[in-house]
Amino acid sequence: MLGDRHTLLRIAAAVLFTALSACSTTPATPPDNSAARAANAAYFTGDFNCTKADAAQVDLKLLNAATMAYLEKCIRFEAFTDGSALYVNAAHMKPIKASAVGLYWKDDEVVRRLKLGPSFVVITGRLRDCARHNAMTVQAAALQTAPSAVPAAPAIIGACKTAATAIFISEAEIVPTAMD
């Protein structure tokens, strides 16, 4: 009789153990992050969507002096550039004083053309805060990763790696000059 009791206890323990282990292996449902993904997609869509029609005309000196007033806005201005720095004029080809604005170009062909020699350009683009842009890049990388995986380190490259603000240039019209 004592042996029957142990056998029943062993069977009950085995059934309980099996039931518990079956519950613990059920995969967790990943959180619904579709709203966060949509917000990220909307933010990054704004990088290169400025047009001449919706851009505010601004002087390059004013942009440099009051950068924060133009954050997240479409702007349009004239400058000399070699693709990596902005110049007020061609007289001395010195970068504007204390300029911390980086440049991201939508059209790589324009950048290749500018590397041949500085040109006068009319730039249309969105001025972005690099700290926010980099944070959104990190968040986007985390959202693209499986919930249990370690997120890949996002590639924060270009102007937002070293600048406080950057202009995401949607359009750049190179104006022919006597130098061309």
N, C-alpha and C positions, 0 to 999 in steps of 0.2 A: 504494500500500500504506500509505503514511503517512497518507493521507486516511481510509482505512478504519479505521485505529487510532484517530484522533481522533473519528471518528463513533461508534465503539463506546464510547469513553470518555464522550462526550457523552450517549449513550443510557443508559449505566450510571449516570452522575451524575444524570440526570433521574429515573430509576427510584428511586434512593436518596433523592433530595430529596423525591419524591412520597411514599415510604414514611415518611420521617421527619416530614413535615408532617401526614400522616394520623394518626400517633401523637400528635402534640402537640395536635391539636384534640379529642381524646377528652375529654369533660367528666369532671372528677373526681367521684367519688362522695362526696356530703356525709356528714359523720360522723353516726353514729347518736346523737342526743341525746335519745332518748325517755325514758331514765332521769332525766336532768336536768329535762326538762319535767314528768315525773310528780312528781318531788320538789318542784318549784315549785308545781304545782297542789295538792299535799297541804298545803304550807305556807300558801298563800293561802286554802284552804278553812277553815283554822283561824281566820281573821280574825273571822268572825261566827257561829261554831257553838257558843258557850257557852249552856248552859241553867241554870235555877235549880237543878236537881237535881245538876249536876256542878260547881257554883261554890262556892268556899270563901268563907264569910262573913268580911269583914275590915272594920275600922274605917277611916274615911277618914284620920284622923290617923296611924294605923299604916301605912297604904299610902303616905302621903307620907314618913314617916320611914324605912321599910324597903322602898322600891320594888323593889330588886333581888331581894328574897326572893320576889316574886310574878311575875317575868318569865315569860312563856309559859304562865301559869296562868289558869284561869277564876276570876274573882273576882266577889263580889257585895257591894255596900255602899250605904249611904244617904247622900244629899247634897242640898244645894240647888244648882241649876245654872240657867244661862241659855242653855245649849246650847254655850257655849264655855269656861266656867270652872267649877270646882267650889268650893263654899263649905261650910265646916263647919256653919254654922248661919245663920239669917236675921237674927240680931240686928244684925250690922254689915255683912253682905253683902260682906265682904272676902275675896279669894281666900286659900286656905290658904297659909301661909308657905312660900316657896321652891318652890312647886309647878311642876314642869316637865312634868307629865303632860298630854299633849294628848288630844283626844277625836275619835273617828270614830264616827259614828252610822249604824247600818244602816237605820233608819227616818227618812227625811227629814221625814215628817209630825210626828214627835215634836219634831224640831228647830224646825220652824215654830211649833209650839205653845209651846215654851220661849222663843222670841224675843219672844213677847207679854209675858212677864214671868217672872222666876225662879220655879221650882217645886221642891217637894220631890220627889225621885225615888228609886226603888230601881233601881240600875244593875247589870246582869249583863253582863260582857264579858271579853275576854282582854287582858291587859297585854302589850304587845309592845315590843321594843327597836327604836327607829327606825333605828339604824345598820344592823342586820341586815335590817330590813324594806326599807329603801331599796336595800341591796345585792341582795336577792332581786328587787326590782323591775327593777333594771338588768340582772341576769342573765336574767330572763324576757323583757325587751325584746330582748336579744341572741339568745336562743334562737328568737324568733319571726321573726327576720330571715334572709334568704337568706345562706348562708355567704360569698358574695363581696361582699355589700352592706355598706354602713356602717350599723351599728345606729342606729335612731332614738333620740334622747334621751328617756329615760323621763320621764313626768310625775310627779314627786314633789311631791305637793300636800298641803295641809292641815296637820294636826298634826305629821306626821313631817318637815315642811320646817323647823320651828323647835324641835321638842321632842326630848328624849333618849328619852323613852318615850311611848307612847300607848295608850289603852284603846280597843279596838275593841268598841263596845257592841252586843251582840246583842239585848238586851231592856232596855227602860226603862219602868218602871211609874210613871206620874205619880200621886202621892198627893194627893187633894184636901185643901186647907188652907183656913183662914179667908181667905186672900188670894185664893182662886179665885172 
